Amino acid sequence: MNTIFVKEHEQARTWYVIDAAGKPLGRVAAKAAAVLRGKNKVTFTKNQNMGDYVIIINADKVSVSGGKEQKKIYYHHTGFVGNLVSHTFEKLSEKHPGEPLKLAVEGMLPHGRLGRALMDNVKIYAGSEHPHTAQNPKVLEV
């Protein structure tokens, strides 16, 4: 039996929409990461970008439990000595509504060239409107 090998440019890509309103942050991120990697396809290859495109809407309405609005802290270093900036989930989502979801998806992808390329395939929007209606995206349930 021969191994089936599909090249990246020959792979058929599909667009999916995930509505994050009222859904747990981790579940939405895990579903998006699996589709971005291409783990839902039979032609999955771990070292290639074989996944689909994902549009996440209502990122500002994603839910967290257990008081993580105040307890979960995101850190960012500015590059200057002693400038480690920290924000709570509540403050970060107030300032940049899609950022917690972006960081969660990014953390579930490979850390390297492939992961950075896969992050180009995810589009995160705070509201329910998105400019990708021409791609006829399919709704993906979480």
Secondary structure per residue as TSV (DSSP state, phi and psi in degrees):
chain	resnum	aa	ss	phi	psi
A	1	M	-	360.0	131.5
A	2	N	-	-90.0	149.2
A	3	T	-	-80.2	133.5
A	4	I	-	-84.3	125.8
A	5	F	-	-127.6	117.4
A	6	V	-	-105.8	131.9
A	7	K	-	-77.1	154.4
A	8	E	G	-59.1	-42.0
A	9	H	G	-75.1	-14.9
A	10	E	G	-91.2	-10.3
A	11	Q	S	-73.8	132.4
A	12	A	-	-78.3	129.9
A	13	R	-	-108.8	140.2
A	14	T	-	-120.4	151.1
A	15	W	E	-102.0	135.0
A	16	Y	E	-124.9	148.2
A	17	V	E	-115.3	131.3
A	18	I	E	-117.5	124.3
A	19	D	E	-93.2	114.2
A	20	A	-	-91.6	4.8
A	21	A	T	-64.1	116.7
A	22	G	T	76.3	4.2
A	23	K	S	-97.1	151.6
A	24	P	B	-64.4	142.0
A	25	L	H	-57.0	-46.3
A	26	G	H	-67.6	-36.8
A	27	R	H	-69.3	-40.5
A	28	V	H	-64.8	-44.6
A	29	A	H	-65.0	-39.7
A	30	A	H	-67.1	-41.2
A	31	K	H	-66.1	-43.1
A	32	A	H	-64.1	-41.6
A	33	A	H	-65.3	-39.0
A	34	A	H	-65.6	-41.0
A	35	V	H	-71.0	-38.3
A	36	L	H	-63.3	-38.8
A	37	R	H	-70.8	-27.8
A	38	G	T	93.7	20.3
A	39	K	T	-70.9	-11.0
A	40	N	T	-88.5	4.0
A	41	K	S	-110.7	153.8
A	42	V	T	-76.5	-17.4
A	43	T	T	-94.7	24.3
A	44	F	-	-61.2	129.3
A	45	T	-	-130.4	126.6
A	46	K	T	-70.5	-19.4
A	47	N	T	-105.3	13.8
A	48	Q	S	-132.2	156.7
A	49	N	-	-85.1	87.7
A	50	M	-	-109.3	4.1
A	51	G	-	-81.2	-179.5
A	52	D	-	-102.1	177.1
A	53	Y	E	-90.9	143.1
A	54	V	E	-127.6	130.5
A	55	I	E	-112.2	122.7
A	56	I	E	-109.5	119.7
A	57	I	E	-109.4	162.6
A	58	N	-	57.5	41.9
A	59	A	G	-66.3	-22.9
A	60	D	G	-76.5	-12.9
A	61	K	G	-104.5	13.7
A	62	V	-	-68.6	145.8
A	63	S	B	-108.4	150.2
A	64	V	-	-129.9	152.5
A	65	S	-	-117.2	171.5
A	66	G	T	71.9	25.7
A	67	G	T	72.5	21.6
A	68	K	H	-71.4	-9.2
A	69	E	H	-59.9	-37.4
A	70	Q	H	-101.6	-24.3
A	71	K	H	-87.1	-34.5
A	72	K	-	-76.0	125.3
A	73	I	E	-119.4	132.2
A	74	Y	E	-104.8	132.8
A	75	Y	E	-110.4	145.7
A	76	H	E	-146.8	129.7
A	77	H	E	-101.4	130.8
A	78	T	-	-76.9	-18.4
A	79	G	S	105.8	-14.1
A	80	F	S	-95.2	156.0
A	81	V	T	-63.6	127.8
A	82	G	T	77.0	12.6
A	83	N	-	-109.0	66.5
A	84	L	E	-93.2	112.4
A	85	V	E	-96.1	135.2
A	86	S	E	-125.9	141.7
A	87	H	E	-134.5	143.6
A	88	T	E	-79.7	166.7
A	89	F	H	-58.3	-42.2
A	90	E	H	-62.4	-46.1
A	91	K	H	-70.0	-40.1
A	92	L	H	-67.7	-42.3
A	93	S	H	-72.3	-22.2
A	94	E	H	-72.7	-41.3
A	95	K	H	-80.0	-47.4
A	96	H	S	-130.5	95.2
A	97	P	T	-60.7	-30.5
A	98	G	T	-92.7	-6.2
A	99	E	H	-65.5	-43.2
A	100	P	H	-60.7	-37.9
A	101	L	H	-70.6	-37.3
A	102	K	H	-63.6	-43.7
A	103	L	H	-66.9	-35.3
A	104	A	H	-68.1	-43.1
A	105	V	H	-66.5	-42.4
A	106	E	H	-61.9	-35.5
A	107	G	H	-71.4	-19.7
A	108	M	T	-95.1	-0.4
A	109	L	S	-102.6	165.2
A	110	P	-	-59.8	146.5
A	111	H	S	-98.9	93.7
A	112	G	S	168.8	-156.8
A	113	R	H	-60.3	-42.5
A	114	L	H	-65.8	-42.3
A	115	G	H	-64.0	-39.0
A	116	R	H	-67.6	-36.0
A	117	A	H	-69.1	-36.6
A	118	L	H	-68.6	-31.9
A	119	M	H	-66.5	-19.8
A	120	D	T	-70.9	-18.1
A	121	N	T	-91.6	0.1
A	122	V	E	-111.0	133.7
A	123	K	E	-121.1	122.9
A	124	I	E	-116.4	128.0
A	125	Y	-	-127.4	139.3
A	126	A	S	-72.1	-37.3
A	127	G	S	-95.3	-170.3
A	128	S	S	-92.1	-3.7
A	129	E	-	-97.8	142.5
A	130	H	-	-145.5	151.8
A	131	P	S	-87.1	15.8
A	132	H	-	-106.4	31.7
A	133	T	G	-70.4	-23.8
A	134	A	G	-67.2	-21.1
A	135	Q	G	-83.0	-3.7
A	136	N	-	50.2	63.7
A	137	P	-	-71.1	146.5
A	138	K	E	-89.5	145.7
A	139	V	E	-80.9	131.0
A	140	L	-	-112.9	120.1
A	141	E	-	-83.2	141.3
A	142	V	-	-108.1	360.0
